[in-house]
Every structure is written in C-alpha cells, then in structure tokens.
Amino acid sequence: MSTNAAKTFNFSKLRYTLESFAFIFPAVSIFSIFYIFPFFYIFKLSLYEWNGLSPFMSFIGLENFIELMRDKIWWTSMWHACYITLIALTFQNMLAFGLALACDREIRLKKFYRVVFFLPPVLSEVVVGFIWRWVLNAGEQNGEPYGLLNFALMKSGLNHLITDWLSNPDTALTCIAIVHSWKGFGWGFIMLLAGLQTIDKQLYEAAKVDGANSWETFKNVTVPMMIPVILVVMILTVLGSMQVFVLILSMVGQGLEYEAEVPVTRILAAMTSSKQYGYACAMGVTFGAILIFISFSFKKISERMKQV
C-alpha cells in the first residue's frame, strides 16, 4: 500500500510539474529565441573581425573588447547616456511623483488629468522628436527666429539667450534629456499613482490622529509604503534612458553631433559608417552586460530595503 501510495504521489507531483512547465513554456521559448540566443550569437560575432557583408570572418579573440576599453568616444557616449539617465531619475520621476500625489487626492477633473499626463508616452518618438526639433530650431525666417523657443525669447526681450539649442555643446544634451524626461514621465506617473491607491487610507487616519502634519505623514507613511514601486520605476527609468535612441535621431538627425552621441548611436555608427560589425557586437555585449549589472544592483537594493 505504501509503495502504491508513493508511486501515486510521485506521479501526481510529476504531472503538476509538467502542467506548470506547459504554462511557462511559450514565454520561455520566446525569451530564449529572441533574447538569450541573440545575446550569445552576438558575443560570438564580437570575437571576429567582420564587415557585415563578406562571408569570411577573421577570428581575433578579445581584441575588439580590448580596443573598446581604450575607445574614448565610446566611454564619452556612456557618460552622455548616464547624464540623460540622471536627469530622468530626478526631474522625470519627481515630476511623475508630484503629479501622482496631486491626482491621488480629491480634485476636480482628476480623470481628465490622468489621460492628459499619459499622452506623451503613447506618442511616437519620431513625432515628438520632430516637434521639439521645430521648437528648438535656431533658423530664421524674415529676419526673425523660426524656432518657437527662440521666437518666444525674442518677443520677451531675452535676445541674449537665443542660441542653437541642438548644436550648442553646452545645451544639446540637456535639451535631449529634458525632452526625453517630458515624454517618459507618464509611465512613472501611472505606476506611482497605482501604488498610491494601494496604500491603506487607515494609515493616514492614524497619522492624523497622532497629530502628524502633511510633511510628517508623507515622510513616515507615503514614502515607506511607496519604496517598492519607486524602485521599480527607477529601474525602468534607468533601462529606458540608457537606451534612448530614436528620439536623438529625430531631434538631431542622421549627422549626429559628437555632443549627442550615446551608446546605441555609437553602435549604429560602427555598423553603418565603419562597417565594423564585430566591434559593434563587442559594444553591444558590453552595453548589455552593464545594463544587466545595473538591474541586479537595483534588485539587491530593493531586497535589502524590504528587509529593513
């Protein structure tokens, strides 16, 4: 009897395992085909010198990675991506959090505001880029600035501030970062608003009974309860901002200025202009490894903060 029972138990456990695996098999298959396999194949290509067209590839080992470590333009592009990410983490997420707090309260037309704030993320990056390119345009028409921003500065008597915003080394990257933050804050807004609505209202009532003011309630109730959501928003912000690409192309154009170079545009240049596909693959693998490291770092921070 005990042997039969054990067999029945093992069969049931095996059946449960197979059924569970059947549910995740499609997702695992798609992830493996479109993510894991390409990553390892690109790593294989990074060990070769190849122009992308010739059927012959020359094995050079880790030479592409060694050259990449000495590539100042590559590391400058990484700094540019970090700069855009830093502005997104501060300006974008603070704006999203502030608007989420406002819409979480009982205010008039809050449903309308929720729709309006979520419009920028669903717009095409190409369309957004061209619109802001027109806003920041430095050209003139009939002796007056053609760009909306420069025109507004001229009409306000601030002619000394008129500049070529997207070609000036001091302003180009900052303009791109602000536009990227403007376009992306809606995702953080929706996630943070959803997180605020999950906080038990009794916690606010208890804080009010204890005599806590608005700032103390925000610091001791809202922020601690929102930490898991904030960390998720930060991770998505970092991954999205480090990979900004289409927006830069549509704002600056194909003749990318050195001041607006980011890792993805650098990889594209290596593939199209230099025909160095092996070197471009080495940059892609390195960039992917950096993003994976950042993701795991945030995950560890999230786990530690949950234990506190």
N, C-alpha and C positions, 0 to 999 in steps of 0.2 A: 504494500500500500504506500509506504513511504517513497519507494522508488518511482512508482507511477505518479505520485504527487509531485516529486521533484521534476520528472520529465514534463508534466503539465505546466509546472511553474516556469521551467526554462523555455518551453515553447511559447508561453504567454509573454514572457519577457522579450524573447526574440521577435515575436510578432509586433509588440509595442515599439521596439527599436526600429524595425523596418518601416512601420507606418509613420513614425516620427521622421525618419530619414526621407521618406517619399514626399513629405510636405516641404522639406527644405532643399530637396534635390534640384528643382528648377532654379532656385535662387543661387545655389552653389555652382551650378553649371554655367549660368550666365556670368557670374562673378569670375569664375575660372577662365572662361573663354575670352572675355573682354577686358579683364584686369590682370589676373595672375600670369597667364600665358604671354600677353604682350609685354609685360614688365620683364620677364626673363628673356624673351626674344630680343628686346631692345638692349638688355645687358649683354647678350651675345654679340649683337652688332657693334656695341661700343668697344669691343676688343679688336675691331678690324678698321682698316683704312679703306673707305668706300665712298664713291662719288654719287651713289644712288641710282646710277644708270648702268654702269658696267657690270657684266655678270661675274667679273673677277673681283675678289676681295682679298686684301693683304692682311694677314694676322699680325698685329703689333702688340698684343697683350694689353698692359695697363698704360700704355703711352698716352692715350687720349686723356685719361684721368690725371696723369702727371702734368700734362700740358694745361689741363683745366685749372689745376691748383695754382698755376702761375699766370693765369689769364686775368689781368686787372679789369678788363671790360666786363667779364662775367661777374666778378665779385662786386663791381660797381652796380651792375644791374640787380644783384641780390640786395644791395643796400637800398636801391630805389624801391624795390618791392617791399622791403621792411619799413621804409618810410611811409608808403601808402598804407600798409597794414597798421602802423602805429596811429595814423590819423583816423583810420576806420575804427580801431579799437576804442579810441577816445571820443572823437566828435560824433561818429556814426552811432555808436552804441549809447552814448549819453543822450543824444537826441532821441533815439528809439525808446530808451527807458523813460525819459521825461514825458514823451507823448503817450506812452503806455500808461503811466501813472495818471495823466490827465483824463484819458479816455476810460480808465477804470472807475472813475468817480461818476456821480450822477450829474452830468452836464447836458445841456441841450445839444441836439444834433450829433451825439457821440457816435451813432451808427454811420452817419454821413462822413465824419472824420476818419473812421476806421477804413472806409472804402478809399477815401482820398489819399491817406497815408500809404496805402498798399498799391497805389497806381504806379509809382516809379519802378518798383522791382519787376512788374509784369511787362513793362515797355521794352522794346527791342534795344539792345545795347548799341546797335548801329544807328538807330534813330536818335537815341539820347546823345550819342557822340556827335552826330552832325548838328543837332540843335545847339548843344553847348559850344561847338566849334563856331557856329554863327554868333552866339552870344559873346564869345571871347575874341572874335575876329578883330584884327588890327588894321584892316584895309580902310580905304577912304572912298567916298562917293560924293561927288560935287563939293569937294573940299571939306567934308565932314566925316567923322568916323563912321564906318559901316557896321562895326560890331555893336551890339546892344549895350554892353557894359561900358565901352569907351564912349559911346554916344551919351549915355547917362552921366558919365563923369564930366564930359564937356559941358553939358547943359547945367550941371551943378557947380560949374566953375572950378572943377578939380582937374584942370588940364595937365598938371604936373604928375598926376597918377596914371595918365594914359600910357599904355605900353603894349607890346606884342606879347600877350599873356602866354601863348603856347610856344613861343620861340625864345623867350627870355629865360636864361638858365636859372634865375632866381625865383621864377613864378611857375614855370611849366609843370613841374612835378607836383607842386602844391595844388594847382588848378585841377589836375587829373585826379589827385587824391580826394579833393572836395567833391568833385562830380561823382566819383565812384562811391563815396560815402552817401551822397544825396540819393543815388539810385538804389543803394543796398539797404538803407535803414529800415525799409518796410518789412523785410523778413524778420529782423530783430524785433521790430515793433509788434508784429503778430505773435511771436513766440513769447515775448516778455508779457504781453497783455494776457495771453493764455495762462502763463504762470501766476500772474497776479490774481486772476479769477479763481485759482485753486486754493488760495490762502483762506483758511477758516476765518470768517468775519468775527467769530467769538474772541479770537486773539486780539483784534483791535478793540473790542469792547472791554476786554480785561485790562488792556493797557490804559484805556481811557479811565476806567475805574481806579486804577492805581495812580492816576494823576499825571500820566505821561503826556507831554506835548507832541505836536506833529513831528518835530525832528526826532525826538526820542522814540516815537512809535516807528518811524521809518528806519531808524538805525537798529533798533532792537527786535523788530518784528518783521518788517518787509524785507530788508536786506538778507538776514539769515535764512528766511524761507525761500528766497529767490536765488540763492547761491548756485544750486544745481542747474537752473535754467540759464543763469548768467554765464556759467562756464560753457554750456553747450553753445550758446550764442557766440561766445568768444572764439571757440574752436572753429565754428563755421565761418566766422568773420576772417580769421587768420587764413584758413584754407582758400577762401574765395578771393581775398585781397592779394595773396601771394601769386595767384594765377590770373590776375587781371590781364586782359589781352585785347579783346575785341574793342573795348572802349578806347584804348590807347590808339589802335589803328584808325578808328573812325574819327578821333579828335585830331591826331597829329598827321595822319596819312601814312602812305607807304614809305615815304622818305623819312623814316623815324629819326628824330633828333637824339643825339647822344644823351641829353638830359632826361629823356623819357624812356630810355632802354630798361626793360625788365627781363627776367629770365626767359619767359616764353617768347618774347620778340627776339631775344638773342639766339634762342634755339632755332627759330624760324629763319633768321638771317644766315645761320650756319648751313641750313639745308638748302636755301634758295640762292643766296649770293655766293657763298664759298663752296657749295657742293661738297661739304664735309659731313656726310651723313653719320659716319662713325663717331665723329666728335660731337655732333648734335645729340646722338644717342647717349653719349657719356654725360652730357649736360642734363639730359632728361632723367637719367638714372640718379645722378647726384641730387637733382632738384626733388625728385620723388622721395629719395631717402631722407632729405631734410624735412619735407612735409610729414612723412611718417613719424620722424623723431619728435616733431612739434606736437603731433596728435597724441602720441603716447605720453609725452610730458604733461600735457593738459589733462589727460585721463588719470595719471598718477596724482596730480594736484587735486583733481575732483574727488578721488577716492579718499585722500587724506583729509580733505575738508569735510567730507561726510562723516568721518570718524570723530572729528572734534566736537 
